[in-house]
Amino acid sequence: MSDDRVIHMRQLNGGSLSVKCPPWCTQAHQENDTADHAWHEAPAVSFTGPGDYYGHFDMNEPQEVMWACLSAEPDDTTGDYGQPYIYFDTLSSGQGARLNVAQADAYLADLRTYVNRLQQMRDRLAAITQQGK
């Protein structure tokens, strides 16, 4: 996207404001986006985990358990966009966190620790399984 991409959004008070998109925004804005729904977004990343073994949750279907995108809200007084952040949502709840660079680094470190421990658990399972044969 180019720096000159502009959307015209309807404000809650009935006036209109031209809002500039950041260069990284790929959100398909609507001409009638309201201030509450005109945030900027880059393409998202997600992780889908396995389904619930017991079928109590989503009928055993795999579930998206982590979702993140680069985001920013427009300033409804100037038309510029605010400070970008990573919007991070778990369990597709719509109640995610806003992470700055340092917070994203800390979370990535936690995820690496989790992946390493899961790998160790998998390796232990493989060893136990082989012993039983």
N, CA, C and O of each residue as an XYZ file, in Angstrom:
532
protein
N       0.844     -1.180      0.000
C       0.000      0.000      0.000
C       0.888      1.243      0.000
O       1.998      1.219      0.532
N       0.413      2.291     -0.579
C       1.191      3.524     -0.606
C       0.776      4.439      0.533
O      -0.290      4.276      1.126
N       1.642      5.411      0.829
C       1.387      6.367      1.900
C       0.167      7.233      1.623
O      -0.422      7.782      2.554
N      -0.223      7.365      0.359
C      -1.301      8.294      0.035
C      -2.692      7.656      0.040
O      -3.660      8.289     -0.381
N      -2.800      6.427      0.505
C      -4.106      5.782      0.574
C      -4.930      6.456      1.672
O      -4.488      6.569      2.815
N      -6.105      6.890      1.314
C      -6.969      7.619      2.242
C      -8.342      6.973      2.240
O      -8.853      6.576      1.193
N      -8.934      6.872      3.423
C     -10.324      6.422      3.507
C     -11.141      7.556      4.090
O     -10.630      8.357      4.873
N     -12.366      7.625      3.724
C     -13.276      8.623      4.273
C     -14.207      7.883      5.213
O     -14.977      7.022      4.791
N     -14.132      8.219      6.473
C     -14.959      7.489      7.419
C     -15.953      8.411      8.085
O     -15.687      9.592      8.306
N     -17.085      7.856      8.393
C     -18.130      8.589      9.081
C     -17.822      8.572     10.573
O     -17.600      7.508     11.152
N     -17.809      9.732     11.186
C     -17.603      9.789     12.627
C     -18.917      9.600     13.350
O     -19.989      9.688     12.751
N     -18.827      9.341     14.633
C     -20.030      9.103     15.407
C     -20.912     10.344     15.507
O     -22.127     10.227     15.665
N     -20.315     11.525     15.416
C     -21.105     12.753     15.519
C     -21.715     13.172     14.181
O     -22.318     14.240     14.084
N     -21.563     12.348     13.160
C     -22.176     12.635     11.872
C     -21.277     13.365     10.900
O     -21.583     13.427      9.709
N     -20.165     13.924     11.380
C     -19.208     14.577     10.486
C     -18.377     13.537      9.767
O     -18.446     12.348     10.078
N     -17.581     13.993      8.793
C     -16.717     13.048      8.093
C     -15.269     13.505      8.217
O     -14.988     14.691      8.386
N     -14.366     12.549      8.131
C     -12.943     12.806      8.293
C     -12.185     11.910      7.336
O     -12.495     10.724      7.228
N     -11.207     12.445      6.647
C     -10.337     11.635      5.808
C      -9.219     11.076      6.671
O      -8.560     11.817      7.400
N      -9.009      9.792      6.590
C      -8.005      9.111      7.403
C      -6.945      8.525      6.495
O      -7.267      7.864      5.507
N      -5.684      8.760      6.820
C      -4.571      8.228      6.038
C      -4.201      6.845      6.537
O      -4.102      6.624      7.744
N      -3.996      5.910      5.616
C      -3.534      4.576      5.979
C      -2.023      4.578      6.102
O      -1.339      5.252      5.332
N      -1.488      3.823      7.072
C      -0.043      3.636      7.101
C       0.385      2.797      5.897
O      -0.437      2.068      5.344
N       1.625      2.880      5.485
C       2.069      2.152      4.289
C       1.900      0.638      4.392
O       1.781     -0.034      3.368
N       1.886      0.095      5.592
C       1.790     -1.351      5.768
C       0.346     -1.855      5.840
O       0.130     -3.066      5.896
N      -0.630     -0.975      5.839
C      -2.032     -1.372      5.997
C      -2.543     -2.079      4.742
O      -2.400     -1.578      3.627
N      -3.140     -3.249      4.947
C      -3.756     -3.989      3.848
C      -5.246     -4.221      4.110
O      -5.898     -4.976      3.389
N      -5.772     -3.576      5.133
C      -7.186     -3.713      5.502
C      -8.075     -3.201      4.367
O      -7.806     -2.147      3.790
N      -9.117     -3.938      4.055
C     -10.074     -3.502      3.034
C     -11.084     -2.569      3.703
O     -12.140     -3.008      4.158
N     -10.753     -1.304      3.758
C     -11.620     -0.336      4.415
C     -12.870     -0.071      3.584
O     -12.862     -0.191      2.359
N     -13.924      0.286      4.269
C     -15.165      0.676      3.628
C     -15.294      2.191      3.685
O     -14.807      2.820      4.625
N     -15.920      2.762      2.725
C     -16.121      4.214      2.720
C     -16.901      4.686      3.936
O     -16.743      5.830      4.363
N     -17.734      3.832      4.496
C     -18.537      4.243      5.635
C     -18.037      3.661      6.954
O     -18.809      3.547      7.906
N     -16.745      3.288      7.025
C     -16.195      2.810      8.292
C     -16.398      3.871      9.362
O     -16.206      5.061      9.109
N     -16.781      3.447     10.538
C     -16.901      4.379     11.645
C     -15.584      4.413     12.396
O     -14.731      3.547     12.202
N     -15.418      5.398     13.241
C     -14.183      5.534     14.010
C     -13.899      4.268     14.814
O     -12.737      3.920     15.024
N     -14.933      3.583     15.261
C     -14.741      2.378     16.057
C     -14.331      1.164     15.222
O     -13.900      0.158     15.786
N     -14.452      1.232     13.919
C     -14.177      0.070     13.080
C     -13.212      0.365     11.936
O     -13.143     -0.416     10.987
N     -12.481      1.441     11.995
C     -11.606      1.807     10.883
C     -10.137      1.595     11.218
O      -9.280      2.309     10.696
N      -9.825      0.619     12.086
C      -8.434      0.382     12.433
C      -7.669     -0.116     11.218
O      -8.246     -0.614     10.252
N      -6.372      0.033     11.297
C      -5.489     -0.407     10.223
C      -4.895     -1.761     10.610
O      -4.573     -1.998     11.774
N      -4.754     -2.644      9.622
C      -4.195     -3.964      9.876
C      -3.325     -4.415      8.732
O      -3.582     -4.096      7.571
N      -2.277     -5.173      9.073
C      -1.459     -5.890      8.101
C      -1.907     -7.356      8.141
O      -2.652     -7.743      9.042
N      -1.472     -8.166      7.191
C      -1.892     -9.572      7.198
C      -1.581    -10.252      8.536
O      -0.544     -9.999      9.149
N      -2.482    -11.103      8.967
C      -2.370    -11.775     10.260
C      -1.623    -13.101     10.143
O      -1.457    -13.655      9.057
N      -1.179    -13.590     11.303
C      -0.630    -14.936     11.432
C      -1.473    -15.650     12.486
O      -1.991    -15.017     13.405
N      -1.607    -16.959     12.350
C      -2.385    -17.696     13.335
C      -1.792    -19.083     13.548
O      -1.024    -19.586     12.728
N      -2.165    -19.680     14.662
C      -1.790    -21.058     14.974
C      -3.054    -21.799     15.370
O      -3.823    -21.342     16.215
N      -3.255    -22.948     14.744
C      -4.420    -23.769     15.028
C      -3.968    -25.021     15.766
O      -3.103    -25.760     15.297
N      -4.569    -25.243     16.926
C      -4.245    -26.418     17.730
C      -5.199    -27.555     17.431
O      -6.178    -27.385     16.705
N      -4.902    -28.734     18.005
C      -5.777    -29.886     17.775
C      -7.132    -29.698     18.439
O      -7.291    -28.867     19.332
N      -8.089    -30.469     17.996
C      -9.434    -30.403     18.571
C      -9.492    -31.008     19.963
O      -8.550    -31.660     20.414
N     -10.588    -30.785     20.622
C     -10.838    -31.299     21.967
C     -11.075    -32.815     21.897
O     -11.993    -33.270     21.213
N     -10.272    -33.570     22.583
C     -10.357    -35.036     22.590
C     -11.742    -35.523     22.994
O     -12.243    -36.501     22.439
N     -12.361    -34.851     23.954
C     -13.643    -35.294     24.483
C     -14.838    -34.752     23.709
O     -15.973    -35.154     23.964
N     -14.597    -33.847     22.770
C     -15.682    -33.329     21.952
C     -16.545    -32.291     22.633
O     -17.607    -31.940     22.118
N     -16.113    -31.789     23.786
C     -16.899    -30.783     24.493
C     -16.778    -29.405     23.865
O     -17.605    -28.527     24.112
N     -15.758    -29.220     23.062
C     -15.466    -27.896     22.537
C     -15.311    -27.996     21.030
O     -14.400    -28.675     20.555
N     -16.155    -27.354     20.278
C     -16.088    -27.319     18.813
C     -16.096    -28.702     18.155
O     -15.508    -28.891     17.090
N     -16.761    -29.656     18.792
C     -16.999    -30.978     18.182
C     -15.718    -31.631     17.646
O     -15.718    -32.184     16.546
N     -14.644    -31.570     18.407
C     -13.353    -32.174     18.051
C     -12.643    -31.477     16.892
O     -11.601    -31.951     16.440
N     -13.177    -30.382     16.412
C     -12.547    -29.675     15.302
C     -11.317    -28.918     15.802
O     -11.324    -28.401     16.919
N     -10.266    -28.849     14.990
C      -9.113    -28.028     15.360
C      -9.557    -26.582     15.595
O     -10.493    -26.096     14.960
N      -8.876    -25.912     16.509
C      -9.268    -24.550     16.854
C      -8.085    -23.593     16.760
O      -6.964    -23.915     17.154
N      -8.367    -22.420     16.231
C      -7.364    -21.361     16.198
C      -7.134    -20.905     17.641
O      -8.053    -20.403     18.289
N      -5.923    -21.078     18.137
C      -5.642    -20.738     19.533
C      -4.775    -19.494     19.689
O      -4.686    -18.934     20.782
N      -4.145    -19.065     18.623
C      -3.379    -17.817     18.663
C      -3.539    -17.094     17.328
O      -3.489    -17.707     16.262
N      -3.729    -15.801     17.408
C      -3.904    -14.974     16.220
C      -3.255    -13.628     16.498
O      -3.423    -13.073     17.584
N      -2.511    -13.094     15.523
C      -1.850    -11.803     15.724
C      -1.768    -11.044     14.412
O      -1.688    -11.635     13.335
N      -1.791     -9.713     14.524
C      -1.577     -8.864     13.351
C      -0.986     -7.529     13.807
O      -1.134     -7.125     14.960
N      -0.324     -6.868     12.884
C       0.145     -5.510     13.113
C      -1.068     -4.606     12.956
O      -1.816     -4.741     11.988
N      -1.276     -3.684     13.895
C      -2.486     -2.878     13.879
C      -2.212     -1.476     14.410
O      -1.195     -1.231     15.059
N      -3.130     -0.568     14.128
C      -3.121      0.801     14.675
C      -4.500      1.392     14.460
O      -5.181      1.057     13.490
N      -4.910      2.264     15.356
C      -6.181      2.960     15.206
C      -5.940      4.327     14.589
O      -4.891      4.935     14.801
N      -6.905      4.808     13.828
C      -6.780      6.167     13.310
C      -7.063      7.178     14.415
O      -7.821      6.900     15.344
N      -6.462      8.326     14.307
C      -6.752      9.437     15.217
C      -7.959     10.165     14.646
O      -7.885     10.729     13.555
N      -9.067     10.156     15.375
C     -10.297     10.714     14.816
C     -10.347     12.240     14.880
O     -11.373     12.840     14.558
N      -9.251     12.868     15.291
C      -9.209     14.334     15.249
C      -8.292     14.848     14.150
O      -8.529     15.920     13.593
N      -7.229     14.079     13.828
C      -6.265     14.550     12.827
C      -6.321     13.767     11.527
O      -5.912     14.277     10.484
N      -6.817     12.541     11.568
C      -6.830     11.685     10.385
C      -5.557     10.872     10.243
O      -5.473     10.004      9.375
N      -4.550     11.142     11.094
C      -3.343     10.321     11.082
C      -3.635      9.015     11.807
O      -4.711      8.840     12.377
N      -2.685      8.112     11.783
C      -2.858      6.855     12.509
C      -1.963      6.872     13.741
O      -0.921      7.528     13.768
N      -2.387      6.147     14.741
C      -1.663      6.111     15.998
C      -0.480      5.170     15.967
O      -0.121      4.613     14.930
N       0.113      5.011     17.138
C       1.272      4.141     17.293
C       0.896      2.697     16.967
O      -0.041      2.164     17.561
N       1.606      2.052     16.037
C       1.292      0.665     15.715
C       1.667     -0.277     16.867
O       2.512      0.047     17.701
N       1.037     -1.415     16.894
C       1.294     -2.446     17.894
C       0.936     -3.792     17.286
O       0.328     -3.859     16.218
N       1.314     -4.858     17.968
C       0.871     -6.192     17.566
C      -0.365     -6.511     18.390
O      -0.316     -6.531     19.620
N      -1.471     -6.757     17.706
C      -2.678     -7.203     18.397
C      -2.593     -8.710     18.477
O      -2.518     -9.389     17.452
N      -2.603     -9.239     19.693
C      -2.427    -10.670     19.923
C      -3.657    -11.211     20.632
O      -4.001    -10.756     21.723
N      -4.322    -12.182     20.015
C      -5.551    -12.744     20.554
C      -5.357    -14.243     20.765
O      -4.760    -14.919     19.927
N      -5.858    -14.758     21.878
C      -5.832    -16.193     22.119
C      -7.258    -16.712     22.143
O      -8.182    -16.023     22.576
N      -7.415    -17.921     21.678
C      -8.714    -18.594     21.638
C      -9.779    -17.826     20.868
O     -10.971    -17.997     21.125
N      -9.370    -16.994     19.938
C     -10.297    -16.235     19.099
C     -11.372    -15.534     19.925
O     -12.539    -15.490     19.537
N     -10.967    -14.997     21.050
C     -11.940    -14.411     21.969
C     -12.300    -12.976     21.628
O     -13.320    -12.471     22.098
N     -11.479    -12.303     20.813
C     -11.723    -10.901     20.520
C     -11.340     -9.991     21.678
O     -11.659     -8.802     21.665
N     -10.667    -10.533     22.668
C     -10.237     -9.758     23.832
C      -8.724     -9.859     23.964
O      -8.216    -10.269     25.008
N      -8.019     -9.497     22.934
C      -6.580     -9.692     22.892
C      -5.776     -8.603     23.570
O      -6.317     -7.652     24.135
N      -4.469     -8.771     23.496
C      -3.517     -7.836     24.083
C      -2.876     -7.000     22.982
O      -2.812     -7.407     21.823
N      -2.407     -5.828     23.372
C      -1.657     -4.974     22.461
C      -0.207     -5.003     22.907
O       0.121     -4.567     24.011
N       0.660     -5.518     22.044
C       2.058     -5.706     22.393
C       2.953     -4.703     21.676
O       2.821     -4.496     20.469
N       3.868     -4.078     22.425
C       4.905     -3.275     21.789
C       6.074     -4.217     21.481
O       5.960     -5.423     21.699
N       7.179     -3.693     20.986
C       8.304     -4.547     20.581
C       8.854     -5.330     21.769
O       9.071     -6.536     21.654
N       9.085     -4.678     22.904
C       9.643     -5.362     24.077
C       8.690     -6.448     24.582
O       9.132     -7.536     24.950
N       7.402     -6.159     24.599
C       6.426     -7.156     25.043
C       6.364     -8.330     24.073
O       6.237     -9.479     24.496
N       6.454     -8.049     22.771
C       6.465     -9.121     21.773
C       7.714     -9.982     21.947
O       7.641    -11.207     21.841
N       8.854     -9.354     22.213
C      10.091    -10.119     22.448
C       9.942    -11.045     23.648
O      10.346    -12.206     23.590
N       9.363    -10.539     24.736
C       9.170    -11.356     25.938
C       8.229    -12.521     25.647
O       8.473    -13.643     26.091
N       7.161    -12.261     24.907
C       6.214    -13.320     24.589
C       6.843    -14.361     23.664
O       6.607    -15.559     23.826
N       7.639    -13.912     22.699
C       8.326    -14.848     21.808
C       9.284    -15.739     22.600
O       9.396    -16.930     22.310
N       9.974    -15.180     23.593
C      10.860    -15.985     24.438
C      10.050    -17.059     25.176
O      10.483    -18.207     25.273
N       8.880    -16.683     25.691
C       8.016    -17.656     26.366
C       7.553    -18.746     25.400
O       7.511    -19.922     25.761
N       7.208    -18.358     24.185
C       6.791    -19.352     23.190
C       7.923    -20.307     22.835
O       7.695    -21.505     22.669
N       9.152    -19.780     22.717
C      10.309    -20.645     22.422
C      10.522    -21.641     23.555
O      10.811    -22.812     23.305
N      10.381    -21.187     24.799
C      10.506    -22.085     25.944
C       9.436    -23.166     25.872
O       9.723    -24.342     26.093
N       8.223    -22.777     25.566
C       7.126    -23.745     25.446
C       7.427    -24.774     24.357
O       7.270    -25.975     24.579
N       7.856    -24.313     23.193
C       8.145    -25.228     22.087
C       9.275    -26.183     22.475
O       9.201    -27.374     22.173
N      10.317    -25.682     23.137
C      11.416    -26.552     23.563
C      10.933    -27.606     24.557
O      11.334    -28.767     24.468
N      10.081    -27.218     25.496
C       9.562    -28.176     26.481
C       8.613    -29.178     25.821
O       8.610    -30.355     26.184
N       7.823    -28.732     24.874
C       6.950    -29.652     24.145
C       7.787    -30.652     23.350
O       7.439    -31.830     23.275
N       8.887    -30.189     22.757
C       9.794    -31.090     22.035
C      10.387    -32.117     22.988
O      10.472    -33.295     22.641
N      10.798    -31.699     24.175
C      11.340    -32.628     25.167
C      10.288    -33.665     25.574
O      10.593    -34.848     25.726
N       9.053    -33.203     25.747
C       7.964    -34.106     26.107
C       7.723    -35.118     24.998
O       7.539    -36.306     25.261
N       7.724    -34.648     23.769
C       7.540    -35.529     22.606
C       8.651    -36.565     22.544
O       8.395    -37.746     22.308
N       9.893    -36.117     22.759
C      11.039    -37.031     22.718
C      10.936    -38.080     23.827
O      11.270    -39.246     23.620
N      10.476    -37.659     24.994
C      10.297    -38.610     26.099
C       9.214    -39.623     25.746
O       9.379    -40.818     25.990
N       8.102    -39.148     25.170
C       7.037    -40.053     24.744
C       7.573    -41.060     23.736
O       7.276    -42.250     23.833
N       8.360    -40.595     22.773
C       8.929    -41.497     21.763
C       9.811    -42.547     22.423
O       9.767    -43.717     22.041
N      10.616    -42.146     23.411
C      11.491    -43.092     24.104
C      10.668    -44.109     24.896
O      10.963    -45.304     24.880
N       9.631    -43.624     25.592
C       8.773    -44.522     26.382
C       8.051    -45.489     25.460
O       7.960    -46.680     25.756
N       7.543    -44.992     24.358
C       6.812    -45.824     23.402
C       7.716    -46.914     22.825
O       7.288    -48.057     22.666
N       8.955    -46.563     22.514
C       9.892    -47.542     21.965
C      10.273    -48.603     22.983
O      10.502    -49.755     22.616
N      10.348    -48.227     24.278
C      10.689    -49.188     25.325
C       9.631    -50.265     25.474
O       9.930    -51.415     25.796
N       8.383    -49.870     25.232
C       7.272    -50.815     25.405
C       7.161    -51.839     24.305
O       6.374    -52.778     24.430
N       7.908    -51.702     23.240
C       7.790    -52.632     22.099
C       8.726    -53.789     22.241
O       8.760    -54.664     21.377
